[in-house]
C-alpha cells in the first residue's frame, strides 16, 4: 500500500469515562492513513469497542480533536463512514419474521446491485432466509451484507467476524483487501482472531489499558519483523502476529496482576496498622 500521507482518522488527546464510572481511554492520540488495513488489538476491557463507537459518532467527547474523513463524527456523520458492531445481531428487530430481501430493499441494496450480488455470493446468503429462523452466524452474515452494500471510505469493524466460518471469513477479508487496494478505502478492525490475517493488515494499533501504545505500519514494527524471520527459518505454522500480540497481552496481564496484589498487600498492611 502506498501511504498518501492523508489521515482518514485523526485523534488528539482523547479521554473518555462512562458516567459514574472509571476512565476508559486516556490521552489517546492516533492517525490512520488512507488505504490502511489496521488491526486494533488489546486485552478485553482496554477500550477498543469504546474507541470504535466514538469514531463512529455514537458517543460525544469534549475538548479533543476527533475527526474521521475530516469531520467530527458525532456532530456530522461523514459520508462514506460505516460502522459494524455487535449490537445489530442482538437487536430484536433482526429476529422478526422477515425475509432478507426485505432488509436488502429497505437498506438501499437495489441501488448497488453489483456489490449486493457479489456480497451475497461471498457471504453465502440465501435472500429468502427468514430472520427468525437463521443461526447466529447467518444473522451476522446478513449484517455484513447490509453494512457493506454501500461503498465506504472508512470502515470500522468491532469483532463482527467472530461468528463466521473459516471459508466465509477468508473470502470476506480478501474482498475487503481489494476495497482498500482498488478504491483506497480504509479499515480499522478490532479482533481477537488472527488466523490467516498476518499478511492481511498493513498497520497495527495496540491499545493497552486505555492508551495507544503503538500505531505503525507492520513492516516498521521491529519485534514483528524479527518474529517473521524466525518463523520463515524454522517453518513455524503459527502466525508471527499472533505470537507478538500474545507477548504484549501476557506482559499486560502480569503487570495488572502485580498491581492488584500490591494493592491488596498495601490494604492489608494499612488495616493491620489501624488495629
Backbone as a ProteinNet text record, in pm:
[ID]
protein_1_A
[PRIMARY]
XXXXXXXXXXXXXXXXXXXXXXXXXXXXXXXXXXXXXXXXXXXXXXXXXXXXXXXXXXXXXXXXXXXXXXXXXXXXXXXXXXXXXXXXXXXXXXXXXXXXXXXXXXXXXXXXXXXXXXXXXXXXXXXXXXXXXXXXXXXXXXXXXXXXXXXXXXXXXXXXXXXXXXXXXXXXXXXXXXXXXXXXXXXXXXXXXXXXXXXXXXXXXXXXXXXXXXXXXXXXXXXXXXXXXXXXXXXXXXXXXXXXXXXXXXXXXXXXXXXXXXXXXXXXXXXXXXX
[TERTIARY]
84.7	0	87.8	55.3	125.9	56.4	130.8	73.2	72.2	-44.8	-57.7	-30.3	-22.9	0.4	-126.9	-239.7	-367.5	-416.3	-465.6	-516.8	-667.4	-713.4	-857.1	-914	-834.8	-871.2	-761.9	-802.4	-704.8	-764.1	-697.3	-743.1	-627.7	-657.3	-554.8	-609	-538.6	-571.1	-708.4	-751	-884.4	-886.5	-977	-1004.5	-1153.4	-1187.5	-1329.6	-1355.3	-1463.9	-1509.6	-1661	-1714.2	-1859.1	-1911.6	-2032.3	-2089.7	-2090.9	-2028.6	-2024.4	-1924.7	-1845.3	-1752	-1607.9	-1520.3	-1378.4	-1345.5	-1240	-1197.5	-1164.3	-1196.5	-1172.4	-1058.1	-1053	-949	-872.3	-740.3	-653.5	-561.1	-575.4	-483.6	-453.3	-558.8	-542.9	-505.8	-396.4	-351	-327.2	-387.9	-369.2	-398.9	-326.4	-351.6	-348.4	-454.8	-459.1	-466.2	-371.6	-365.6	-467.8	-493.4	-582.7	-529.2	-618.8	-582.2	-532.4	-528.6	-476	-576.1	-521.8	-597.1	-533.9	-592.7	-530.9	-603.4	-528.9	-583.9	-575.7	-686.8	-692	-689.6	-578.7	-561.4	-545.7	-579	-567	-651.1	-626.7	-699.6	-845.3	-927.9	-1066.6	-1071.6	-1161.8	-1179.5	-1081.1	-999	-898.6	-949.9	-1073.1	-1132.9	-1148.5	-1126.7	-1134.2	-1273.9	-1375.6	-1513	-1554.6	-1514.6	-1546.7	-1483.7	-1357.9	-1290	-1360.3	-1398.1	-1465.8	-1600.7	-1672.7	-1802.8	-1787.2	-1681.5	-1654.2	-1623.8	-1540.2	-1505.2	-1626.6	-1721.8	-1844	-1946.2	-1916.6	-2008	-2120.2	-2103.4	-2209	-2190.6	-2079.4	-2054.5	-1992.8	-2038.6	-1989.2	-1863.2	-1761.5	-1641.5	-1618	-1556.1	-1534.8	-1385.3	-1355.8	-1221.8	-1115.6	-1138.2	-1039.9	-1062.2	-960.1	-974.8	-1003.4	-1118.1	-1156.5	-1223.2	-1150.4	-1201.8	-1190.3	-1294.5	-1295.9	-1337.5	-1254.3	-1278.8	-1295.7	-1221.4	-1220.8	-1335.6	-1418.2	-1535.2	-1537.2	-1598.5	-1630.8	-1747.7	-1726.5	-1830.8	-1957.7	-1947.9	-2067.5	-2151.4	-2085.5	-2157	-2215.2	-2140.7	-2184.3	-2124.1	-2203	-2151.9	-2105.6	-1978.7	-1927.2	-1986.9	-2009.7	-2046	-1928.5	-1957.4	-1851.4	-1802.2	-1859.5	-1821.5	-1921.4	-1869.1	-1952.4	-1898.4	-1988.5	-1952.3	-2036.2	-1970	-2039.4	-1992.1	-2084.4	-2052.4	-2140	-2132.8	-2203.4	-2351.1	-2390.3	-2525.6	-2633.2	-2605	-2706.6	-2765.5	-2676.6	-2723.5	-2809.8	-2800.3	-2879.9	-3007.8	-3028.9	-3149.4	-3271.5	-3377.2	-3496.3	-3554.2	-3537.5	-3591.4	-3530	-3400.8	-3333.1	-3376.3	-3461.6	-3508.2	-3656.8	-3713.3	-3853	-3868.9	-3990.8	-4019	-4022.4	-3905.5	-3895.9	-3786.8	-3804	-3706	-3586	-3472.4	-3352.8	-3378.8	-3461.5	-3491.2	-3555	-3637	-3698.5	-3593.7	-3497.5	-3391.1	-3301.4	-3274.6	-3192.4	-3261	-3389	-3463.7	-3469.4	-3492.8	-3504	-3369.2	-3260.2	-3125.8	-3063.8	-3142	-3091.7	-3004.3	-3016.9	-2933.2	-2956.9	-3077.5	-3107.4	-3041.1	-2984.5	-2909.8	-2765.3	-2721.4	-2583.4	-2587.9	-2647.5	-2676.3	-2551.1	-2447.3	-2326.1	-2261.1	-2247.9	-2191.4	-2282	-2411.6	-2507.2	-2489.4	-2487.6	-2478.8	-2344	-2237.5	-2104.7	-2100.7	-2156.5	-2156.1	-2248.6	-2359.5	-2446.6	-2370.8	-2286.8	-2207.9	-2096.9	-2021.5	-1909.4	-1957.9	-2067.6	-2118.8	-2212.3	-2237.9	-2320	-2455.8	-2526.4	-2656.5	-2768.6	-2870.1	-2992.1	-3087.4	-3120.2	-3207.3	-3344.4	-3383.3	-3514.1	-3510.7	-3392.5	-3388.6	-3488.1	-3548.8	-3632.3	-3550.6	-3546.3	-3453.3	-3479.3	-3603	-3631.1	-3589.4	-3547.1	-3510.6	-3360.2	-3282.9	-3140.8	-3056.5	-2936.5	-2842.5	-2773.6	-2697.3	-2623.7	-2521.1	-2455.3	-2358.2	-2423	-2539.9	-2611.2	-2661.9	-2707.3	-2752.9	-2636.5	-2518.6	-2401.1	-2366.8	-2382.1	-2352.2	-2450.5	-2574.9	-2673.2	-2634.5	-2589.8	-2544.1	-2431.5	-2334.6	-2222.5	-2270.4	-2361.9	-2418.1	-2480.8	-2568.1	-2638.7	-2543.1	-2440.2	-2346.7	-2248.2	-2219	-2114.5	-2167.2	-2299.5	-2354.7	-2323.6	-2331.2	-2299.3	-2148.7	-2084	-1938.4	-1898.5	-1791.1	-1742.1	-1603	-1572	-1436.5	-1360	-1432.2	-1371.6	-1464.7	-1413	-1492.6	-1438.5	-1527.8	-1493.9	-1561.6	-1481.9	-1534	-1500.4	-1601.6	-1580.5	-1620.4	-1525.3	-1544.5	-1662.6	-1690.4	-1809.3	-1782.8	-1660.2	-1633.4	-1623	-1646.7	-1625.7	-1720.4	-1839.2	-1937.3	-1923.7	-1829.8	-1818	-1733.6	-1766.8	-1680.9	-1554	-1455.9	-1323.6	-1329.1	-1407.5	-1412.1	-1475.5	-1589.8	-1658.3	-1571.6	-1508.2	-1421.3	-1304.6	-1244.5	-1131.9	-1175	-1288.6	-1337.1	-1373.9	-1432.8	-1469.4	-1344.9	-1243.8	-1120.8	-1051.4	-1055.9	-998.8	-1076.4	-1208.2	-1291.6	-1257.6	-1244.8	-1212.9	-1072.5	-981	-845.9	-850.3	-929.4	-942.3	-1006	-1098.8	-1160.6	-1056.5	-958.1	-853.4	-755.3	-726.9	-627.7	-684	-809.6	-867.7	-939.8	-997.6	-1073.2	-1008.3	-899.9	-835.4	-913.7	-1006.4	-1082.5	-990.5	-1034.2	-954.2	-1036.6	-968	-1038	-965.8	-1042.3	-993.2	-1073.4	-1004.9	-1069.4	-1023.1	-1113	-1083.8	-1118.3	-1020.1	-1043.9	-950.5	-994.2	-908.8	-871.1	-912.8	-887.1	-779.3	-666.5	-553.2	-520.1	-601.2	-578.4	-589.1	-485.6	-488.3	-488.4	-453.8	-462.9	-326.4	-222.4	-89.3	-40.1	-76.4	-34	-143.6	-256.4	-369.1	-354.8	-309.7	-307.7	-185	-201.8	-89.7	-38.3	-125.3	-90.4	-141.3	-78	-118.5	-131.8	-246.6	-269.7	-290.9	-202.6	-209.4	-264.9	-384	-447.3	-423.5	-353.9	-314	-360.3	-452.6	-503.6	-550.6	-620.6	-678	-586.1	-461.4	-365.5	-331.8	-303.2	-246.6	-96.7	-56.5	84.8	165.7	100.7	171.5	71.5	105.2	31.4	134.5	165.1	269.9	235.1	295.6	290.9	356	301.2	353.4	500.1	540.9	680	777.5	726.3	812.2	815.9	747.5	746.2	858	965.2	1086.7	1061.8	983	954.9	887.4	795.7	723.5	813.8	900.3	994.6	1084.1	1131.8	1218.6	1142.4	1020.1	940.4	909	879.4	851.7	973.4	1091.6	1214.6	1236.4	1212	1225.8	1129.8	1008.7	908.2	946.5	997.2	1038.2	1152.4	1246.5	1363.8	1329	1235.1	1200.4	1082.4	1013.7	898.1	779.1	763.1	650.3	518.8	416	284.9	204.8	236.9	158.1	197.8	110	129.2	228.5	322.3	413.8	335.5	231.2	146.9	80.2	29.1	-33.9	65.6	187.5	289	320.8	329.5	360.4	249.1	124.9	12.3	2.1	27.6	27.9	132.8	249.8	355.2	309.5	251.4	203.7	99	1.7	-106.9	-56.9	42.5	99.4	168.9	243.5	310.7	209	99.5	-2.6	-72.9	-97.4	-162.3	-76.7	53.8	144.1	151.8	150.5	152.9	27.1	-88.9	-214.8	-219.5	-171.9	-171.6	-81.3	36.7	129.2	68.5	3.4	-58.8	-172.7	-247.3	-359.8	-309.7	-206.3	-151.7	-87.2	-21.9	37.7	-69.2	-182.8	-293.3	-348.2	-363	-416.2	-322.3	-190.5	-92.3	-91.6	-96.6	-98.7	-220.4	-337.3	-459.8	-451.5	-393.5	-379.2	-287.9	-177.2	-84.9	-149.4	-229.7	-297.3	-398.4	-473.6	-571.8	-503.2	-387.9	-313.7	-266	-221.8	-173.6	-288.9	-406.9	-521.2	-571.7	-551.2	-596.5	-491.4
-119.6	0	123.9	218.7	345.2	443.7	493.9	587.8	726.8	779.7	911	1024.2	992.6	1095.8	1153.8	1130.1	1182.2	1095.4	1159.4	1086.3	1071.3	946.9	918.8	933.7	892.5	908.3	989.2	1092.5	1172.5	1207.5	1160.9	1181.7	1239	1342.2	1404.6	1425.3	1371	1395.3	1347.8	1233.4	1183.4	1114.5	1159.3	1094.1	1062.8	949.1	915.8	829.8	862.9	783.3	774	656.4	641.3	712.9	764.3	841.2	760.1	816.9	749.9	635.9	617.5	505.9	550.4	453.6	480.5	520.4	600.8	635.8	510.5	514.8	401.8	431.2	554.7	595.9	713.7	712.4	814.9	873.3	1000.8	1070.9	989.6	948	869.1	961.5	928.8	1001.5	900.7	925.3	832.4	899.7	855.8	895.6	770	747.6	631.8	680.7	639.4	692.2	628.6	697.9	649.8	518.9	423.6	295.5	192.9	226.8	134.4	24	-93.2	-202.7	-222.7	-159.7	-150	-240.9	-330.5	-413.3	-338.6	-336.5	-277.7	-392.5	-405.9	-520.2	-472.5	-561.4	-530	-625.3	-627.3	-716.7	-673.7	-764.3	-729.9	-618.1	-521.8	-414.2	-300.5	-303.1	-197.4	-76.6	-82.4	35.3	29	-87	-96.7	-63.2	-125.8	-100.7	43.2	98.1	236.8	331	307.8	391	383.4	263.3	249.4	319.7	312.9	379.3	530.9	581.6	725.2	766.1	688.5	719.2	707.6	623.9	607.8	717	805.9	914.4	875.1	765.8	717.9	764.5	831.7	885	1024.1	1115.2	1252.6	1262.9	1329.7	1358.4	1508.8	1560.4	1703.7	1737	1859.8	1916.7	1825.9	1779.3	1695.5	1703.4	1671.7	1661.4	1516.3	1493	1358.2	1370.3	1337.2	1352.8	1222.2	1194	1081.4	1136.3	1113.9	1168.4	1320	1384.4	1530.1	1591	1509.4	1560.8	1505.9	1582.3	1532.4	1434.9	1305.7	1207.1	1221.5	1279.7	1296.6	1413.2	1521.6	1640.6	1624.1	1553.6	1537.6	1409.1	1302	1173.6	1185.9	1159.1	1177.9	1078.1	1124.3	1032.1	937.4	810.9	714.7	644.7	679.3	612.9	500.8	380.6	265.3	201	175.8	109.1	-17.1	-128.5	-253.9	-310.7	-314.5	-364.3	-481.5	-518.7	-638.4	-612.5	-485.3	-453.2	-503.4	-496.2	-523.7	-663	-761.4	-900.1	-928.6	-844.8	-865.1	-782	-703.6	-620.8	-709.4	-695.8	-779.8	-769.4	-655.7	-638.4	-739	-771.9	-864	-1008.7	-1032	-1167.7	-1184.2	-1084.8	-1093.5	-1177.1	-1215.1	-1296.6	-1206.1	-1185.5	-1109.4	-1171.3	-1158.3	-1213.7	-1120.5	-1178.7	-1099	-999.8	-1038.9	-948.6	-818.8	-826.8	-705.9	-613.4	-671.3	-591.4	-529.3	-605.4	-553	-432.9	-446.4	-338.6	-215	-235.2	-120.7	-54.6	-125.6	-71.7	-14.4	-5.1	54.7	-37.3	-167.8	-262.3	-262.9	-228.9	-229.2	-113.2	-17.3	91.9	52.1	-59	-105.4	-253.9	-284.5	-423.6	-509.2	-453.1	-531.7	-569.6	-471.5	-500.6	-596	-573.2	-659.6	-805.1	-828.3	-965	-1028.6	-947.7	-1000.2	-1041.1	-960.7	-991.6	-1108.5	-1118.7	-1234.9	-1363.7	-1360	-1477.5	-1503.9	-1398.9	-1414.1	-1464.1	-1406.8	-1439.2	-1559.7	-1614.5	-1734.9	-1718.1	-1612.9	-1578.5	-1613.9	-1678	-1703	-1586.6	-1507.6	-1390.8	-1424.8	-1552.6	-1592.2	-1640.5	-1633.9	-1665.9	-1580.4	-1640.8	-1565.1	-1542.1	-1417.2	-1378.6	-1447.4	-1487.8	-1553.8	-1700.8	-1749.5	-1890.4	-1912.7	-1807.8	-1825.3	-1841.7	-1893.7	-1909.9	-1776.8	-1772.1	-1650.4	-1617	-1719.3	-1695.6	-1641	-1693.5	-1644.5	-1502.9	-1475	-1338.7	-1239.4	-1280.4	-1193.9	-1169.6	-1269.4	-1252.6	-1154.5	-1157.4	-1061.8	-919.9	-903.5	-771.7	-719.4	-804.9	-764.4	-726.9	-804.3	-773	-634.2	-607.2	-479.2	-363.4	-386.5	-279.8	-248	-346.6	-328.7	-304.4	-311.8	-292.3	-153.3	-53.5	82.7	102.8	155.4	176.3	264	226.9	300.9	356.7	465.1	520.9	483.1	470.9	429	328.7	210.5	103	70.5	73.2	38.8	-93.7	-194.2	-327.7	-365.9	-405.4	-444.2	-589.8	-680	-823	-884.5	-835.1	-884.3	-1008.3	-1057.6	-1179.9	-1301.8	-1284.2	-1392.3	-1509.8	-1484.1	-1591	-1657.6	-1613.1	-1664.6	-1791.5	-1879.7	-1996	-1955	-2043.5	-2010.1	-1965.3	-2034.1	-2003.1	-1867	-1840.4	-1712.4	-1597.6	-1616	-1510.9	-1482.7	-1585.8	-1567.6	-1492.9	-1532.1	-1465.4	-1320.1	-1294.7	-1157.5	-1070.8	-1120.8	-1042.9	-1014.1	-1108.8	-1084.5	-975.2	-976.2	-872.2	-735.2	-729.2	-601.7	-554	-645.8	-608.5	-541.2	-597.3	-536.6	-398.3	-379.7	-248.5	-141.8	-179.1	-82.8	-62.1	-166.5	-156.7	-90.3	-117.6	-67.8	65.5	89.4	213.2	308	263.3	348.1	360.6	267.1	268.3	231.8	262.9	238.8	159.1	71.6	-17.3	-19.5	-2.4	-22	-138.3	-246	-374.3	-429.1	-431.4	-489.2	-636.9	-721	-864.9	-934.4	-1052.6	-1140.7	-1264.9	-1271.6	-1388.9	-1352.3	-1420.9	-1384.3	-1489	-1593.8	-1695.1	-1632.5	-1649.6	-1605	-1455.6	-1379	-1234	-1165.8	-1245.8	-1189.2	-1107.8	-1150.5	-1079.2	-989	-981.5	-900.7	-754.8	-732.3	-596.1	-520	-389	-300.3	-227	-208.5	-134.7	-210.8	-181.5	-242.1	-131.2	-131.5	-35.6	-115.2	-93	-165.1	-71.6	-104.5	-27.8	-101.7	-36.4	-100.5	-16.5	-74.3	-4.8	136.6	152.2	280.8	374.1	333.8	416.6	350.9	432.6	378.9	361.8	238.4	208.6	212.5	176.7	169.8	180.2	255.2	254.1	274.7	165.9	169.6	77.7	103.1	1.7	-126.3	-240.9	-367.7	-388.4	-337.6	-355.7	-271.6	-176.7	-91.7	-135.9	-246	-296.6	-398.9	-358.8	-440.5	-578.5	-583.8	-713	-808.5	-756.1	-839.8	-884.1	-796.1	-830.6	-945.9	-939.2	-1045	-1176.8	-1172.5	-1294.1	-1356	-1272.7	-1325	-1397.4	-1340.7	-1404.3	-1538.2	-1541.9	-1666.6	-1773.2	-1731.8	-1826.6	-1882.1	-1794.6	-1842.6	-1943.1	-1914.1	-2000.6	-2134	-2129.7	-2251.1	-2326	-2262.6	-2326.7	-2339.8	-2243.9	-2248	-2233.1	-2301	-2286.3	-2172.7	-2136.6	-2032.7	-1893.8	-1799.4	-1663.7	-1587	-1517.3	-1429.5	-1317.9	-1268.9	-1164.8	-1214.8	-1336.8	-1394.9	-1404.4	-1447.5	-1458	-1321.7	-1218.7	-1085.1	-1033.1	-1046.2	-998.1	-1075.9	-1207.4	-1286.7	-1235.4	-1200.5	-1146.7	-1016.3	-927.3	-799.8	-822	-908	-929.7	-999.8	-1089.3	-1156.5	-1056.4	-964	-860.4	-775.4	-736.1	-654.1	-731	-859.8	-942.9	-949.8	-970.7	-978.9	-844.9	-734.7	-602.7	-578.1	-613.7	-594.9	-682.4	-806.6	-898.2	-845.4	-794.5	-739.8	-618.5	-529.7	-410.5	-448.9	-553.3	-597	-651.8	-732.6	-788.3	-680.1	-583.2	-472.7	-395.3	-372.8	-301.2	-381	-512.9	-597.2	-595.6	-607.7	-608.7	-474.9	-365.4	-232.2	-214.7	-263.5	-250.4	-335.4	-454.9	-540.5	-475.3	-416.3	-350.8	-230.3	-154.6	-39	-82.2	-188.1	-237.2	-288.8	-354.5	-403.4	-287.3	-180.7	-62.8	2.5	8.1	73.9	-4.1	-136.2	-217.9	-220.9
0	0	0	-82.4	-83.9	7.7	106.1	202.6	141.3	116.1	53.3	150.5	280.9	380.9	437.9	373.4	422.5	538.3	644.5	760.2	748.9	747.8	746.2	887	986	1126.7	1194.9	1270.7	1343.9	1480.4	1584.2	1722.1	1803.1	1882	1966.1	2106.9	2206.5	2346.9	2389.7	2338.8	2370.6	2506.8	2592.6	2720.6	2725.6	2785.9	2794.1	2917.4	2987	3101.2	3093.8	3124.7	3132	3255.5	3247	3355.8	3484.9	3586.3	3714.3	3723.3	3617.2	3615.7	3604.9	3600	3586.7	3442.6	3423.7	3287.8	3207.3	3078.1	2988.4	2892.3	2841.5	2747.1	2804.1	2786	2843.7	2736.3	2707.8	2618.4	2492.8	2424.5	2301.5	2186.2	2119.5	2000.8	1889.3	1774.9	1663.8	1530.9	1430	1291.5	1206.2	1129.8	1041	897.3	813.1	676.7	582.7	475.7	371	313.9	294	234.8	333.6	464.4	565.2	596.3	624.4	685.4	822.7	922.1	1054.4	1153.5	1217	1323.3	1454.9	1527.1	1660.7	1759.9	1835.1	1923.8	2067.3	2160.1	2302.1	2383.3	2513.6	2603.2	2615.5	2663.3	2691.8	2795.2	2773.5	2869.3	2855.9	2750.6	2737.1	2660.2	2607.3	2543.5	2393.9	2331.9	2185.7	2133.3	2192	2146.3	2172	2286.5	2317	2215.2	2181.1	2081.9	1946.7	1904.6	1775.8	1775.8	1885.5	1892.6	1893.3	1954	1947.6	1804.1	1736.2	1597.5	1505.7	1543.6	1463.4	1492.3	1589.5	1621.4	1714.6	1786.2	1874.9	2019	2046.2	2179.6	2166.7	2250.5	2249.9	2335.4	2282.5	2360.6	2358.6	2464.8	2478.6	2474.6	2432.9	2443.5	2383	2264.5	2197.4	2047.7	1971.4	1827	1793.3	1731.9	1691.2	1554.9	1450.4	1314.2	1236.3	1161.3	1068.4	933	833.1	699.1	704.4	795.9	803.8	881	947.6	1020.3	1162.7	1253.2	1385.9	1368.5	1392.9	1360.1	1442.8	1564.5	1646.1	1596.1	1557.9	1513.7	1373.9	1287.2	1148.8	1092.6	1091.4	1043.5	899	871	735.1	636.5	514.7	408.4	385.4	371.3	347.8	473.5	590.2	715.1	745.5	767.3	802.1	927.9	1022.9	1148.5	1162.7	1190.2	1214	1347.7	1446.1	1578.7	1616.1	1741.2	1787.2	1816.6	1824.7	1869.5	1773.4	1644.2	1542.7	1556.6	1573.5	1576.6	1698.4	1802.1	1923	1925.1	1820.5	1812.7	1787.1	1866.9	1846.6	1706	1641	1505.5	1409.6	1431.5	1339.4	1361.9	1460.9	1488.4	1455.2	1389.9	1349.8	1222.9	1195.5	1077.1	953.9	895.5	771.2	685.2	554.9	462.4	448.2	411.6	386.2	273.8	175.1	63.6	112.4	217.3	271.8	331.6	403.3	463.6	356.3	251.4	141.3	78	52.2	-12.9	76.4	206.4	297	323.6	295.6	317.9	191.5	84.8	-39.1	-122.1	-98.7	-171.6	-321.2	-364	-506.9	-579.5	-503.7	-565.5	-595.6	-537.5	-555.8	-591	-702.7	-737.6	-752.9	-813.2	-835.5	-702	-612.3	-480.6	-403.3	-408.8	-340.4	-383.1	-513.3	-564	-530.5	-535.9	-502.3	-355.2	-268.4	-125.9	-91.7	-160.3	-141.1	-169	-271.4	-308.2	-206.2	-170	-76.4	58.9	106.3	239.8	239.3	118.9	103.8	171	128.5	186.1	88.8	138.3	62.2	87.3	-14.9	6	62.4	54.3	103.9	249	311.4	454.9	531.3	634.3	727.7	854.4	899.5	1003.8	1137.7	1165.1	1292.4	1290.6	1174.7	1162.8	1146.5	1122.9	1090.7	1217.6	1198.5	1309.8	1339.1	1448.2	1481.7	1373.2	1320	1214.3	1088.8	1052.7	934.7	957.2	1078.5	1110.1	1098.6	1142.6	1131.9	985.8	900.6	758.1	693	738.2	686.5	728.8	852.8	898	808.9	779	694.9	554.7	501.1	369.8	368.8	465.2	468.5	492.5	573.3	604.6	494.3	409.2	308.3	167.2	149.2	13.6	-39.7	46.3	4.5	14	-90.1	-85.5	32.6	98.3	215.4	186.9	256.6	253.4	379.9	491.6	617.7	683.5	713.1	771.3	910.6	1009.8	1147.7	1180.7	1214.5	1242.7	1386.3	1462.7	1601.8	1622.6	1604.3	1632.1	1556.4	1436.6	1366.2	1281	1279.8	1204	1294.3	1424	1519.8	1493.6	1437.4	1414.8	1278.9	1196.9	1060.5	1056	962.5	945.1	870	865.5	814	668.2	585.9	443.4	417.6	479.7	458.9	509.5	624	679.1	585.6	531	439	313.8	255.2	133.7	161.9	278.9	314.7	330.6	399.3	418.7	285.3	194	61.3	-11.7	3.9	-57.1	0.9	133.1	197.4	159.2	141.6	98.5	-38.6	-128.8	-262.9	-254.3	-160.2	-143.8	-108.8	-27.3	8.3	-106.2	-179.9	-286.8	-412.3	-443.2	-568.2	-551.2	-434.2	-414.6	-314.1	-248.2	-149	-20.6	6.1	130.5	247.3	369.4	489.3	589.6	665.4	758.3	892.1	1000	1136.2	1193.7	1227.2	1254.5	1389.5	1487.6	1618.1	1616.5	1651.7	1650.1	1747.7	1792.4	1872	1791.5	1665.5	1581.9	1480	1484.5	1399.6	1294.1	1283.5	1181	1042.7	962.4	823.7	804.2	909.1	896.3	908.2	929.7	948.3	830.3	709.5	589.3	533.6	602.8	555.3	596.2	719.3	770.9	722.4	706.9	672.1	794.5	895.2	1016.6	1138.4	1252.3	1378	1482.2	1552.2	1660.6	1788.6	1884.2	2012	2118.5	2166.6	2273.5	2404.3	2496.7	2621.2	2739.6	2818.4	2937.8	2906.2	2795	2758.7	2683.4	2660.5	2587.5	2453.9	2352.2	2228.9	2251.7	2268.6	2294.1	2164.9	2054.1	1925.3	1812	1708.1	1582.3	1472.3	1400.4	1298.5	1182.5	1064.7	959.9	1010.8	974.3	1027.3	989.5	873.9	831.5	912.4	991.7	1074.3	1220.5	1252.4	1389.6	1402.6	1465.9	1469.3	1529.5	1638	1701.5	1603.9	1522.4	1427.5	1313.1	1266.3	1159.8	1205	1330	1383.2	1393.1	1445.3	1459	1323.1	1224.1	1090.7	1034	1054.9	1007.1	1077.7	1209	1284.1	1232	1201.8	1152.3	1016.5	929.7	796.7	808.6	895.3	909.3	974.9	1069.3	1143.8	1083.7	989.8	927.4	1019.5	1112.2	1204.9	1130	1181.3	1121.5	1182.6	1308.5	1374.2	1323.9	1346.2	1296.3	1383.2	1317.5	1391	1458.4	1391.8	1450.7	1578	1574.4	1693.3	1807.7	1780	1885.4	1946.2	1860.1	1909.4	1999.8	1955.4	2035.6	2166.1	2161.4	2284.1	2382.4	2332.3	2419	2484	2403.7	2458.4	2566.3	2537.4	2633.1	2758.8	2743.7	2859.6	2951.4	2891.9	2970.6	3046.9	2978.7	3043.2	3155	3129.5	3231.4	3356.6	3340.8	3455.4	3529.1	3454.3	3517.6	3599.4	3542.3	3615.4	3740.4	3726.3	3840.2	3951.2	3912.9	4012.1	4082	4002.9	4060.9	4154.3	4118.1	4200.5	4334.3	4330.8	4455.1	4540.4	4476.9	4551.4	4627.4	4561.8	4625.6	4743.7	4724.4	4832	4952	4925.8	5034.6	5107.1	5030	5091.2	5180.5	5134.6	5214	5340.4	5330.1	5448.1	5551.8	5504.3	5595.8	5663.4	5588.6	5645.6	5751.6	5721.4	5817.5	5945.1	5927.4	6042.8	6129.7	6065.3	6137.1	6214.8	6154.1	6216.3	6336.9	6337.2	6450	6560
[MASK]
+++++++++++++++++++++++++++++++++++++++++++++++++++++++++++++++++++++++++++++++++++++++++++++++++++++++++++++++++++++++++++++++++++++++++++++++++++++++++++++++++++++++++++++++++++++++++++++++++++++++++++++++++++++++++++++++++++++++++++++++++++++++++++++++++++++++++++++++++++

